[in-house]
Amino acid sequence: MLGSQLIIRTLHRLGVKTIFSLSGNQIMPLYDACIDAGIRIIHVRHEAAAVFMADAWAQITGELGVAMLTAAPGITNGLAPLYSASQAESPVLLISGDSSVGEDGSGAFQELDQVAITRPLTKLSLRPLTTQELYPALESAVAQALAPRRGPVHLALPFDLMTAETGLAELPALAQKHEPAALDAAGMERLAALVNVAQRPLVLAGPAGARPRMRTAREMLEEKLGVRIIPMESPRGLKDPSLGSLGGLIAQSDLIVLAGKCLDFTLGFGGTGALGQTARVVAIDPDPAMLERAARLLGDRLALALQGDPYAVLAALRTAPAPAERAPWRAQVDEALRNRSTLGASNATADALGPRALCVTVQAFLASAPNPILVCDGGEFGQWAQAYCQAPVRIINGMSGAIGAGVCYAIAAKIARPDATVVVLMGDGTAGFHLMELDTAVREQAAIIAVIGNDLRWNAEHLIQMRTYGPQRLIGCKLAPTARYHEVAAALGGAGFAARDSDSLATALNMAAHSGLPACINVSLAGEPAPVFSASTQSATGH
């Protein structure tokens, strides 16, 4: 068995049926092995798209997402989405080809210390140096990717190891699964006591809590504890429009449980401006570094730090029935999450649709579509989408603040769930990153619907410059009014539509759905600031 066959057969045994990739010299042995293993390669147009798709695959399915890139310029093209996957807590295995071990230090073609580059972006980054190290390295990487807190890992595979005989005729036996460490009994008793007496508790969860695979567990825990569990996955933190005016309510809470939610800038670094002055805070996290950070930032406001998988901890918690005072508090929290009432006047014109009206039109379509999946991408327009559009399954551009992955996320979602109606909303700036992946969508018969809100500018930066420097010092924000994104889709073999009002948008959505093709709808948009329903904190983020 060759080294390449060992890697690919092992992935197949682990349940991997799809790999996202762009071809290159050093990974050709792996491509060849995929044929015999029956693993499908989704061949993209840019390496970054492969990693973004693996990220979306992991978010949608809960499984390991796998991307495969070639060496040096290939792997470095995938670094930005690797960071996004890390921030999204997505279990992604990034496999890269590499120059041969036997040529190390000799100036080999595309020789590069890949591991040194990817280590800060991953949970684990390895480069095996012998064929005997291949299987243990892959086994360790996959285990790390799927262990709490989930995240990306990287395996650099030297070319000479891929083409060498391993001496194995069969795959090694599967490693026995490790039992999770026992929970701290004293800590569990302390947590139960804190929850039992709390009248106005809130549980803030990390990005992984928003994934489809976690919905049932989250709902069961909410019923059991009588507490609302709120996943946070946006860099706007408590100003995330999909959270309504929750940020203005946080200060009234008497207990805040950080269930895998890192204490960071999205929570004002734990300051009283974000979390209030009186709430006791509990941190539950699998990473001791996050518990140490919480202790450092919160001081004596931290009532308890407990290491472990937060959902396992909460599931094992033995609590008394929720006090009667908690019911009106939960209703108040739910009302804040629904709040969308504090908007200013719309800037819509006769030639451009306002972002709220656009999103309401798309939401009406989603509500009637079979198995809808929503992807939100972009700066200001992405926030409008998060505020006014929803679906049982959603992917946003996430904690990294990166934009541009929307088309990639949508394609992976459609491949993962072929029967779903996948709609991605993105701005015209965002569209410039990976619009060419519509070619991938056509080749892979992934009939997504991309809705581009076209306000002819980088609106987030335009607004920052207007606010900070004034209208006379705008620079680098305008985009061309001659750009016809929908015609790009048609030219690549998909379907393209233009819209200027709600009626023409609704018509285009239905035509796109019935076309059976990847579709792009170019909507003339009035540029407006992202909606804000809470005045709790100020944000320095641009997206």
Residue pairs with C-beta under 8 A, 6 or more apart in sequence:
1 9
1 165
1 166
1 168
1 169
1 170
2 29
2 33
2 162
2 163
2 164
2 165
2 166
3 29
3 131
3 134
3 157
3 161
3 162
3 163
3 164
3 166
4 29
4 30
4 32
4 33
4 162
4 163
5 33
5 36
5 37
6 131
6 134
6 135
6 166
6 168
6 171
7 30
7 33
7 95
7 134
7 138
7 157
7 162
8 30
8 33
8 34
8 37
8 39
9 33
9 37
9 171
10 135
10 138
10 139
10 171
11 19
11 37
11 39
11 66
11 93
11 138
12 37
12 38
12 39
13 171
13 174
14 64
14 142
15 63
15 64
16 39
16 63
16 64
16 66
17 38
17 39
17 40
18 39
18 40
18 41
18 42
18 57
18 66
18 415
18 416
19 34
19 39
19 40
19 41
19 42
19 66
19 67
19 68
19 95
20 41
20 42
20 44
20 49
20 50
20 51
20 53
20 54
20 57
20 65
20 66
20 67
20 68
20 412
21 27
21 31
21 41
21 42
21 43
21 44
21 50
21 67
21 68
21 69
22 43
22 44
22 45
22 46
22 47
22 49
22 50
22 69
22 70
22 74
23 31
23 43
23 70
24 69
24 70
24 71
24 74
24 97
25 70
25 71
25 97
25 109
25 159
26 70
26 71
26 96
26 97
26 98
26 99
26 110
26 157
26 159
26 162
27 68
27 69
27 70
27 95
27 96
27 97
27 157
29 159
29 162
29 163
30 68
30 95
30 97
30 157
30 162
31 41
34 40
34 41
41 68
42 50
42 53
42 411
42 412
42 415
42 440
42 444
43 440
43 443
44 50
44 53
44 408
44 437
44 440
45 434
45 436
45 437
45 439
45 440
46 77
46 434
46 436
46 437
47 69
47 70
47 74
47 75
47 77
47 78
48 77
48 78
48 80
48 81
48 405
48 408
48 434
49 408
49 434
49 437
49 440
50 67
50 68
50 69
50 78
51 67
51 69
51 78
51 81
51 82
51 85
51 92
51 94
52 81
52 84
52 405
52 408
52 409
52 412
52 434
53 65
53 67
53 408
53 409
53 411
53 412
53 415
54 65
54 66
54 67
54 85
54 90
54 92
54 93
54 94
54 412
55 65
55 81
55 84
55 85
55 88
55 90
55 92
55 152
55 405
55 409
55 412
56 65
56 375
56 395
56 405
56 408
56 409
56 410
56 412
56 413
56 416
57 63
57 65
57 66
57 412
57 415
57 416
58 64
58 65
58 85
58 90
58 91
58 92
58 150
59 88
59 90
59 211
59 212
59 395
60 212
60 373
60 393
60 395
60 412
60 413
60 416
60 417
61 213
61 416
62 211
62 212
62 213
63 91
64 91
64 92
64 93
64 142
64 145
64 146
65 85
65 90
65 91
65 92
65 93
65 412
66 92
66 93
66 95
67 78
67 92
67 93
67 94
67 95
68 94
68 95
68 96
69 75
69 77
69 78
69 94
69 95
69 96
69 97
70 96
70 97
70 110
71 96
71 97
71 98
71 99
71 110
71 112
71 114
72 110
72 111
72 112
72 114
73 110
74 96
74 97
75 94
75 96
75 112
75 114
75 117
75 118
75 156
76 112
76 117
78 94
78 96
79 117
79 118
79 121
80 402
81 402
81 405
82 92
82 94
82 118
82 121
82 122
82 152
82 154
83 121
83 400
83 402
84 397
84 398
84 400
84 402
84 405
85 92
85 151
85 152
86 121
86 122
86 151
86 152
86 400
87 207
87 398
87 399
87 400
88 207
88 233
88 398
88 399
88 400
89 149
89 150
89 151
89 206
89 207
89 208
90 150
90 151
90 152
91 145
91 146
91 150
91 151
91 152
92 145
92 151
92 152
92 153
93 141
93 142
93 145
93 152
93 153
93 154
93 155
94 118
94 122
94 152
94 153
94 154
94 155
95 154
95 155
95 157
96 114
96 154
96 155
96 156
96 157
97 156
97 157
97 159
97 162
98 112
98 114
98 127
98 156
98 157
98 158
98 159
99 108
99 109
99 110
99 111
99 112
99 158
99 159
100 108
100 158
100 159
100 160
100 161
101 129
101 130
101 158
101 160
101 161
102 160
103 111
103 160
104 111
114 125
114 127
114 154
114 156
115 125
115 126
115 127
115 154
115 156
118 125
118 154
119 125
119 154
121 152
121 154
122 151
122 152
122 153
122 154
123 144
123 145
123 147
123 151
123 152
123 153
124 140
124 141
124 144
124 145
124 153
124 154
125 153
125 154
125 155
125 156
126 137
126 140
126 141
126 153
126 154
126 155
126 156
127 155
127 156
127 157
127 158
128 134
128 137
128 155
128 157
128 158
128 161
129 158
129 161
130 161
131 161
131 164
131 165
131 166
131 167
132 166
134 157
134 161
134 166
135 171
135 172
137 155
138 155
139 175
141 153
141 154
141 155
142 153
143 175
144 151
144 153
145 151
145 152
145 153
147 286
148 260
148 286
148 308
148 309
149 206
149 208
149 260
149 285
149 286
149 287
150 208
180 308
180 309
180 312
181 308
183 306
183 308
183 312
183 313
183 316
184 306
184 307
184 308
187 304
187 306
188 306
188 313
188 316
188 317
188 318
190 303
190 304
191 282
191 284
191 304
191 306
191 313
191 317
192 317
192 318
192 319
194 255
194 280
194 282
194 303
194 304
195 201
195 225
195 227
195 255
195 257
195 317
195 319
196 319
196 320
196 323
197 323
198 254
198 255
198 326
199 254
199 323
199 325
199 326
199 329
200 252
200 253
200 254
200 255
200 325
200 326
200 329
201 227
201 253
201 254
201 255
201 256
201 257
201 326
201 329
202 227
202 228
202 230
202 250
202 253
202 255
202 256
202 257
202 333
203 225
203 227
203 228
203 229
203 230
203 256
203 257
203 259
203 314
204 230
204 232
204 256
204 257
204 258
204 259
204 261
204 267
205 218
205 229
205 230
205 231
205 232
205 259
205 260
205 261
205 310
206 231
206 232
206 233
206 259
206 260
206 261
206 262
206 310
207 231
207 232
207 233
207 398
207 399
208 214
208 231
208 260
209 218
209 229
209 231
209 259
209 260
209 311
210 231
210 233
210 394
212 392
212 393
214 231
214 311
217 311
217 315
218 229
218 231
218 311
220 315
221 227
221 229
221 311
221 314
221 315
222 228
222 229
224 315
224 319
225 314
225 317
225 319
225 322
226 321
226 322
226 326
226 327
226 330
227 257
227 322
227 326
227 330
228 330
228 333
228 334
228 337
229 259
230 243
230 246
230 337
232 240
232 243
232 261
232 266
233 396
233 398
233 399
234 240
234 242
234 243
234 266
234 386
234 396
234 398
234 399
235 265
235 266
235 398
235 399
235 400
235 401
235 541
235 543
236 266
236 383
236 530
236 539
236 541
237 247
237 265
237 266
237 267
237 268
237 274
237 537
237 539
238 246
238 247
238 250
238 266
238 267
238 268
238 274
238 534
238 536
238 537
239 247
239 532
239 534
239 536
239 537
239 539
240 383
240 386
241 383
241 384
241 386
241 387
241 530
241 531
241 532
241 533
242 386
242 387
242 390
243 336
243 337
243 533
243 534
244 336
244 337
244 338
244 339
244 340
244 533
244 534
245 336
245 339
245 342
245 533
245 534
246 333
246 336
246 337
246 534
247 274
247 534
247 535
247 536
247 537
248 336
248 534
248 535
248 536
249 332
249 333
249 336
250 256
250 274
250 275
250 276
250 279
250 536
251 272
251 275
251 276
251 277
251 279
251 536
252 276
253 275
253 276
253 279
254 278
254 279
254 280
255 279
255 280
255 281
255 282
255 303
256 275
256 279
256 280
256 281
256 282
257 281
257 282
257 284
258 281
258 282
258 283
258 284
258 285
258 294
259 284
259 310
259 311
259 313
259 314
260 284
260 285
260 286
260 309
260 310
260 311
261 267
262 285
262 290
262 293
263 269
263 270
263 283
263 290
263 293
263 294
263 297
263 298
265 541
266 399
267 274
267 275
268 274
268 275
268 537
269 297
270 281
270 294
270 297
270 298
270 301
273 536
273 537
274 536
274 537
275 281
275 301
279 301
280 301
280 303
281 294
281 298
281 301
281 302
281 303
282 302
282 303
282 304
282 305
282 306
283 290
283 291
283 294
283 295
283 302
283 304
283 305
283 306
284 306
284 307
284 308
284 310
284 313
284 314
285 291
285 294
285 305
285 306
285 307
285 308
285 310
286 307
286 308
286 309
286 310
288 307
291 305
291 306
291 307
294 302
294 305
295 302
295 305
306 313
339 533
340 387
340 388
340 531
340 533
341 533
342 532
342 533
343 356
343 531
346 354
346 356
346 357
346 526
346 528
347 354
347 526
347 527
347 528
348 354
348 357
348 526
349 526
351 500
351 524
352 455
352 500
352 524
352 525
352 526
353 499
353 500
353 501
353 502
353 505
353 523
353 524
353 525
353 526
354 525
354 526
354 528
355 380
355 381
355 384
355 453
355 525
355 526
355 528
356 384
356 388
356 531
357 502
358 384
358 451
358 453
358 502
358 505
358 523
358 525
359 384
359 385
359 387
359 388
359 389
359 425
360 388
360 502
361 502
361 505
361 506
361 509
362 385
362 389
362 423
362 425
362 451
362 505
362 509
363 388
363 389
363 390
364 506
365 423
365 506
365 509
365 510
365 513
366 372
366 374
366 389
366 390
366 391
366 421
366 423
369 421
369 423
369 513
370 419
370 420
370 421
371 417
371 419
371 420
371 421
372 391
372 392
372 393
372 420
372 421
372 422
372 423
373 391
373 392
373 393
373 394
373 395
373 410
373 413
373 414
373 417
373 420
373 421
373 422
373 423
374 385
374 389
374 390
374 391
374 393
374 394
374 395
374 423
374 424
374 425
375 394
375 395
375 396
375 406
375 409
375 410
375 413
375 422
375 423
375 424
375 425
375 426
376 382
376 385
376 386
376 389
376 394
376 395
376 396
376 397
376 406
376 424
376 425
376 426
377 385
377 396
377 397
377 403
377 404
377 405
377 406
377 409
377 424
377 425
377 426
377 427
377 430
378 385
378 397
378 403
378 406
378 425
378 426
378 427
378 429
378 430
378 453
378 543
379 403
379 427
379 429
379 430
379 458
379 459
379 460
379 461
379 530
379 542
379 543
380 427
380 459
380 460
380 463
380 527
380 528
380 529
380 530
381 425
381 426
381 427
381 430
381 453
381 455
381 459
381 525
382 396
382 397
382 403
382 425
382 426
382 427
382 430
382 543
383 530
383 531
384 453
384 528
384 530
384 531
385 425
386 396
387 530
387 531
387 533
389 425
391 423
393 413
393 417
393 420
395 409
395 413
397 403
397 404
397 405
397 406
397 543
401 541
401 542
401 543
402 543
403 426
403 427
403 429
403 430
403 433
403 543
404 430
404 432
404 433
404 434
405 433
405 434
406 424
406 425
406 426
406 430
406 434
406 450
407 424
407 426
407 431
407 434
407 435
407 437
407 438
407 441
407 448
407 450
408 434
408 437
409 424
410 422
410 423
410 424
410 441
410 446
410 448
410 450
411 437
411 440
411 441
411 444
411 446
411 448
413 420
413 422
413 448
414 420
414 422
414 441
414 446
414 447
414 448
415 444
415 446
421 449
421 513
422 446
422 448
422 449
423 448
423 449
423 450
423 451
424 448
424 449
424 450
424 451
425 451
425 453
426 450
426 451
426 452
426 453
427 452
427 453
427 454
427 455
427 459
428 452
428 453
428 454
428 455
428 456
428 457
428 479
428 483
428 485
428 525
429 457
429 458
429 459
429 479
430 452
431 450
431 452
431 485
435 485
435 488
435 520
436 492
438 450
438 488
438 489
438 492
438 494
438 518
438 520
439 492
439 493
440 446
441 447
441 448
441 494
441 518
442 492
442 493
442 494
442 517
442 518
446 518
447 515
447 516
447 517
447 518
447 519
448 518
448 519
449 509
449 512
449 513
449 519
449 521
450 489
450 518
450 519
450 520
450 521
451 505
451 509
451 521
451 523
452 485
452 486
452 520
452 521
452 522
452 523
453 523
453 525
454 483
454 485
454 522
454 523
454 524
454 525
455 525
455 526
455 527
456 478
456 479
456 480
456 481
456 527
457 477
457 478
457 479
457 527
458 476
458 477
458 479
459 477
459 527
459 528
460 530
460 542
460 543
461 476
461 477
461 542
462 474
462 477
462 527
463 529
464 542
465 473
465 474
465 475
465 477
466 474
484 496
484 498
484 522
485 496
485 520
485 522
486 496
486 497
486 498
486 520
486 521
486 522
487 496
488 496
488 520
489 495
489 496
489 518
489 519
489 520
490 496
492 518
493 517
493 518
494 517
494 518
494 519
494 520
495 511
495 512
495 515
495 517
495 518
495 519
495 520
496 519
496 520
496 521
496 522
497 508
497 511
497 512
497 519
497 520
497 521
497 522
498 504
498 508
498 521
498 522
498 523
498 524
499 505
499 507
499 508
499 521
499 522
499 523
499 524
500 523
500 524
505 521
505 523
508 521
509 521
511 519
512 519
512 521
